[in-house]
Amino acid sequence: MSRGSLYLLDEATRLRVYDQGYAKGYAEACAKGKPEAEAKAYAAIYADNYVLGWAQGKAKEKLETARKMKELKVSIDIIMQVTGLAKEEIEKL
């Protein structure tokens, strides 16, 4: 998966997930005794990677759902509606 997965997220979701990642990263840095400025920088990097991982997981989940639906002989139009994937992506599965 690539950073293109980020485009699957609406802005509100991306910000919510970023905030969760930032809080986790900041807490982790503080627990390691990092100075505040360093903890904030660490948290920002952690949050970016947290959002990327979350988005990639969601993209993988959509592909898996589409694959299972395709195995069940669900029409491509329905799979597109349920997953939001393009017809070409579904046909490749």
C-alpha positions as CSV (number, residue, x, y, z in Angstrom):
1,M,0.0,0.0,0.0
2,S,1.1,3.5,-0.7
3,R,0.5,7.0,0.7
4,G,-2.4,7.1,-1.8
5,S,-4.4,5.3,0.8
6,L,-4.6,8.6,2.6
7,Y,-7.0,9.8,0.0
8,L,-9.6,7.3,1.2
9,L,-9.9,9.3,4.5
10,D,-12.2,12.3,4.8
11,E,-10.6,15.3,6.6
12,A,-12.4,14.8,9.9
13,T,-11.3,11.1,10.1
14,R,-7.8,12.0,9.2
15,L,-7.6,14.6,11.9
16,R,-9.2,12.4,14.5
17,V,-6.7,9.6,13.7
18,Y,-3.8,12.1,13.6
19,D,-4.8,13.3,17.1
20,Q,-4.9,9.8,18.4
21,G,-1.4,9.1,17.0
22,Y,0.0,12.3,18.3
23,A,-1.2,11.6,21.8
24,K,0.3,8.1,21.7
25,G,3.6,9.4,20.3
26,Y,3.8,12.2,22.8
27,A,3.0,9.9,25.7
28,E,5.7,7.5,24.5
29,A,8.3,10.2,24.1
30,C,7.5,11.6,27.5
31,A,7.8,8.2,29.1
32,K,11.2,7.9,27.6
33,G,12.2,11.2,29.3
34,K,12.5,13.3,26.1
35,P,12.5,17.1,26.4
36,E,9.2,18.7,25.4
37,A,10.4,20.0,22.0
38,E,11.8,16.6,21.1
39,A,8.7,14.9,22.4
40,K,6.5,17.1,20.2
41,A,8.6,16.4,17.1
42,Y,8.6,12.7,17.8
43,A,4.8,12.8,18.3
44,A,4.3,14.6,15.0
45,I,6.3,11.9,13.1
46,Y,4.5,9.2,15.0
47,A,1.1,10.7,14.2
48,D,1.9,10.9,10.5
49,N,2.9,7.2,10.4
50,Y,-0.1,6.3,12.5
51,V,-2.4,7.9,10.0
52,L,-0.7,6.2,7.1
53,G,-0.9,2.8,8.8
54,W,-4.6,3.3,9.7
55,A,-5.4,4.4,6.1
56,Q,-3.5,1.4,4.7
57,G,-5.4,-0.9,7.0
58,K,-8.8,0.5,5.8
59,A,-7.8,0.2,2.2
60,K,-6.8,-3.5,2.8
61,E,-10.1,-4.1,4.5
62,K,-12.0,-2.7,1.6
63,L,-10.1,-4.9,-0.8
64,E,-10.7,-8.0,1.3
65,T,-14.4,-7.2,1.5
66,A,-14.6,-6.8,-2.2
67,R,-12.7,-10.1,-2.7
68,K,-15.1,-12.0,-0.5
69,M,-18.2,-10.4,-2.2
70,K,-16.7,-11.3,-5.6
71,E,-16.3,-14.9,-4.5
72,L,-20.0,-14.9,-3.5
73,K,-20.8,-13.8,-7.0
74,V,-22.1,-10.4,-5.9
75,S,-22.4,-8.0,-8.9
76,I,-19.6,-5.6,-9.4
77,D,-22.0,-2.6,-9.2
78,I,-23.0,-3.7,-5.7
79,I,-19.4,-4.2,-4.7
80,M,-18.6,-0.8,-6.0
81,Q,-21.4,0.8,-3.9
82,V,-20.4,-1.1,-0.7
83,T,-16.7,-0.6,-0.9
84,G,-16.2,2.6,-2.9
85,L,-13.7,0.8,-5.0
86,A,-13.4,1.4,-8.8
87,K,-14.6,-1.3,-11.2
88,E,-11.0,-1.9,-12.4
89,E,-9.8,-2.5,-8.8
90,I,-12.5,-5.1,-8.3
91,E,-11.9,-6.8,-11.6
92,K,-8.2,-7.3,-10.6
93,L,-9.2,-9.4,-7.6
